[in-house]
Amino acid sequence: MKTLNSHKLFQPLELPCGVVLKNRIIKSAMSDSLGDGCGNPTDAQIRLYQRWAEGGVAAMIIGEVQVSPHFAEKPGNLVLHSNSDSAHFRELARKGTSNGAQLWLQLGHAGALAHAPISIPKGPSAIDVPGLTCEALTTQEIQSIPTEFASAASMAQSLGFSGVQIHAAHGFLLSQFLSPLFNKRDDEYGGSIDARMRLLIEVVEQVRGAVDPAFVVSVKLNATDQLSGGLEEEKSLDVISSLDKTNIDLVDISGGTYFPGAKSASDKVTAGPYFLDYARRARHRTDKPLMVTGGFKTLDRASDAIISGDADLIGLARAMVLSPDLPSRWLADPAYNPEFPGFSAPPEGGITAWYTMKLTQLGQDRETEDLPDLETIVGIYNLRDEEREIVWKKRFKI
């Protein structure tokens, strides 16, 4: 049965733009935090995506590539702008598209969740609650955002990348406009779900118009914010219906938010994938290919989601950190599955820091080395950010 299931997982898929993915496995976006502090790729980051490409995935998504240096999620993010290091970006695109793999950039804008040491956070509305303070974007600032995304997408194509993913999940800017937790506006960008999705649709339309028809454009969308008062499934499905009328190539379904009080969706303890029920409902709203990300830890779970028709593509993140050649391994040995570590009472941010340090090891070809305890890892992770904050502020005059 496992061999039969895995065969379906390894069938190609043609996207609406005509691009054919060689299988149904995508390395989903993570904030790998491997930029140089000036928004450019490092040798370790280039090597990391080369290794994943060699490992057999159909496509990889580089998370948190910022369309503006002024609203970054972390000082390890990449930034696409006029003064980017084109040579390093081209090398990243070249090596990340080896072995028939696609390499997509997840275009983002952190908005209210912009990293405060290197920005002045701004979101749909002013917020002042414990753990989150931000200013409100002006209408003029909002109206300039689609152009920023479109410019970054055009640059991504010129540098050799295969596509982009528009980030409208996890509580970052476009997700903030969709969510009543962040969006209290009473103008054309707030109130009803149609108004709250206006900016996302404007971004999608401008990005699609800025790139070639065969360049992949996808959207990452929250099924739900998983927090009371946030975006709920019914309204998210309305967004799916509107995206169906656009020329995007797929919707990547995820969930969760970084609004204060919310738990990370990726740290959930669950027996299986998180968002398949939502994907099943979304099938009635769109003909676009659906990618489901979150909670896939075994070959059986991934292939069953494809066989059932609930998902067209499977997004894997932490599994690909533990086994960067996972697709090839599954082809060779359907009984293989990565061994996920168990963490007992981890410190805040400890699990994220652990996986981020593992990514660094992979990019440096030293993943066999043991990592220290979580408390030490968190300290190393934070110190690295502090060092790059200094570089970032100097580079971008912040």
N, C-alpha and C positions, 0 to 999 in steps of 0.2 A: 504493500500500500504506500509506503514512504517513497519508493521509486516512482510510482505512478503520480503521486502528488507533486513531487519535485519536478516532474516533466512539465506540468502545467505552469509552474512557477518560472520555468526557463523558456517559455515560449515568447517570441518577440511581440511587441505592441506598437502599432502605428498611431502616432498622435495626430490631432486634427491638422497641424501644420505640415504634415507629411513626413516628419522625422520618425524613424523606426528605432525603438529601443530594443536592444538585443535580448533582454529578459525583463522580469517584473520587479527586480530588486533595486531600490534606490538608497544610497547613503544619504539619509535625511540631514537637514541643517542642524549644526551645533555651533555654539560660540566657541570655536577652537582656541581663541585668544593667542594666536601665533603671529600676529602682525608685529612690525618692528617698532611700534610706537609713533610712527609717522604715517600710518595708514597703508603701508606697503607689505607685500608678502616677504617672508623670510625663507631661507633655504630649507629649514625644517618643515615649513608649511608646504612648500613645493614638493618635498619628498613625501610627505604624508599623503597628499592627493595622488601622487604617482603610485604609491603602494596600494591605495584603494582601487585605482584603475586597474592595476595589474592583478588585483584579487578577484576581478570578474563582475563587478557591479555594472548595471546598465547606465547609471548616472550618479553623480555626486552633487550635493548642494553645499556651497560654502556659506555658512551662516553669518548673519549680521554684517553684511557689507554695506557700509553707510553711504547714503547719497549726500550727506553733509557732514563735515568734521565737527560741527557745532552741536550735534545731538546724538553722540555716539553712545552705544550701550556699554562699552569698555574700551580702555586705551589699547587693547590688543586687536581691535577690529581693523578690517581693511576699509579704505575709503576710496571711492572712485570720483576723481575730480581732475581739473585741468593740469595740476602739477603732480599727479601720481607718477610713480616709477614705472613707466610703460614696459621697460625691459623685463623687470621682475614679474609683472602681471602677465606678459606674453609667455614667459617661461612657465609660469603656473598653469596657464591655459594649455600650453603645448604638452606638458608632461601629464596633466590631468585628463587629457583626452586620448591618451594612449590606450591600446588594447580595445578599441571600439567603444570606449566610455564617453558619455556626455558629461560636461562640467558646467553647472549652472551657478550663478551668483544670487544669493538671497539678498535682495535690495531692501534695506531697512532704514528706519528713522525712529529713534527711541522716544522722542517726544517728552512726555511727562516723566518717563523713566530714564532719561538721559543721565549718564554718569556725572553726578554733581561736581566732582573735582575738576572736570574738563569741560563743563557746559553750564548753561542756565536753563534747567529743564522747563519746557513749555508743552502744554497739552491742549486738548479741546477747550477745557475750562480750568480756571484757577482752582487749585486744591491745596488745602492745608490741614492734613490729618497726621497723626503720629506715623512716622515712617515714609511720608510722601508730601512734598511741597513743590508746587510748580506754578508758573504763570500761565495765563491763557494766550493762545495764539490769536493774532488779529486776523480779520478776514483776508487782508492782503497777504499775510504770511501763509495762510492756508492755501490760497489760490496759486501761490508760487510752487507748492509742493509737487504737483503732478509734473511740472517741467523738470524739477530736480530728478525725479525718478526716471523720466524719459531720457534725460541727458546721460544718466548713469547706464541705462540699458543700451543706448547707442554706443557708448564707450566700451561696454562689455563686449558687444559684438565686434567692434573694430579691433579689440585686443585678442580675439580668437576664442572666446568662451562660446558655449553652445546654446545658452539660454539664461533666463533669469527667473527668479521666484519673487513675487511681490509679497512681502511679509505683512500679513493682516491678522496675526495671532499673538497669543502670549502676553497681551497687554502693552505691546509697542504701538507706535502712533496710529496706524490705520486701524488696529484693533481697538485703540482707545476711542476713536470716533464711533465705532460700532457699539461700544459698551456704555450703558447708563451709569456705571461706576465712575467713569471718567468724563463723559459727555453730558453736560448740563446746558448746552447752548440752546437758544431759542430763535436762531436764525436759520438759514437754508441748510446748515450743516448739523442741526440738532433737532431733537424732538422725536418724530416718527422714525421707524427703521429706514424708510426710504430716504429721509434726510440724513440720517446717520451714516448710511452707506454711500452717500454722494461722493465723498472724497475718494473712497476706494475705487468706485467706478470711473471717476475722472482720471485717476492714476492708471488704471488698466487701459483705458482708451488711448491715453497719450503714450504710454509705453509701447503698446501694440503698433501705434502709428509711427514710432521712431525707429523700428527695427524691420528687418526683412521678413516676409511672410513665413519663411522656413525656420526662423529663429524661435526657439521655444519660450513661451511666456506662460508662467503658472502662478497660482495664488495659494498661499498658505492661510487657512481660515480656521478660527476656533469653532468647534461644534458647540461649545459652551465655555463660559469663563470659569465654571465650577466654583462660583462664589455667589452667594445671595445678593441680588440687586444687579448682577452683571448680565452679559449677553446670554440669553437662553436659547435652547435648541430651536424653538418655533421661529424666532426672529432670525437665527442663523440660517435656517432653511430658506427664509425669504431672500437672504443674500445669495444663496446658491441659485435660486430662480433667476435673479438678476444677472449673475455671472454667466449663466447659461446663454444669455443673449449676446454676450461679448465674444471676441475671437481669442480667448485664452485656450490653452492646450490641456490643462488639467487643474484639478483642485486637490490640494494636499490638506487632509483633515487632521487637525490636532485639537488641543484644548488646554485650558488653564490660563492663569494670568499671574502677573507679579504684583498685583495690587496688594497693599498690606493686609495680612490676615489669610491670604490664599496659600495653599500648599502646592508645591511643585508637582505637576502631573507626572513628570518623569520619575519622581520618587515614590509613586503609588505602589502599594503592595497588592497585587491582584493576580488572579490565576491566568489571565489572558489579555489580549489586546483591549485597548481602552474605548475605541470609538467605532467599532463595527456596527453597532445598532444604529448609530446616527448615519453612517454611510448607507445602510440599507434604506433608510428613509430618504436620504438625499437622492437615491436612484430615481425616485419618482419626480424629482425636480430638475434633473439635468441629464443630458446625454454625454457630458464631458467625462473623460476618464477620471476616476477617483483614486487617489493615493491615500492610504491610511497609515498614520505614523503613531507609534506609542504602544509599548507592551508586547511586542513580538520578540519572543526569546527562543523559539524553536522552529525547526523546519516545518513540522506538522501544522503549527498555528499559522505560519505564513502561507503555506500552500493551500490550506483549507479556506483561507479568506479569498484566495483567487478562484478556487474551484467553485465556491458557493456563489460567486458573482458579486459579493459584497464590496470587493476591492478589485481594481485593475492593477494597482501597483502597491508594493509594500515598502514603507519607509523604515529603515533600520538606522539607529544611531549608536547607542551604547554597545549593542551586539557587535558592531563593526569596529569598535574600539578594542574589544576583547579579542576579536578575530578579524583582522583587516582583509584576509583572503576568504571570508566566509562563503561567498557564492561558489567559488572554486571548490572549497572543502565540501560543501553540500552536494555538489555534482559528483565528487569523487567518493563521498561516504555519506549517504543519506541518514545514517544513524548518529552523525556528529552534531553536537550543539555546543555553543560556547558556555563556559562555566562562569556564572555571574557571582561576584563576591558578595558576601553577607556583611553588613555593617551593624554593629550593636551600639545604639545610642550615639549616632554620629553628631558631631558639633554642627551648628548652623553653617550651611554652605560646604560642609565637609565632603559630601558625595560628589557634588559638582566639581569641587577642587580636585578630587581624586581622579575623576575621568579626564579632566583637563590636563593634569600632569601625565596621565597615560598617553594622551594625544601627543604631548611634547616628546615623550619617549619614543613613540612610533616614528615621529618625524626625524628623530636622531638615530634611528635603528638601534635602540638600546632598551627595547621593551622587556627584555629578560631580567633587567635589574629590579630589585625590590624597591618599593616605595616606602617611605617612613610612615609613622602613625598619622592618623587624620589631623590631629591638632597641629603637628609639624607641617603637614601638607598645606593646611589652610594658611599658616604663617608664610610659607614660601609663595603661595598663590597671591596673597595680598601684597607682599613685598614686591613681587614682580610688577603688579599693577601700579604700585606707588612709584616705582622707578620709571615706568612708561608714561605715567601722568605728567611727569616733569618734561619728558621729551615731547609729548603731545602738545602741551601748552606752548612750548617754545616754537614748535613747528607751525602750529596753526594760529599763533598770536592770540591765545585765549587767556 
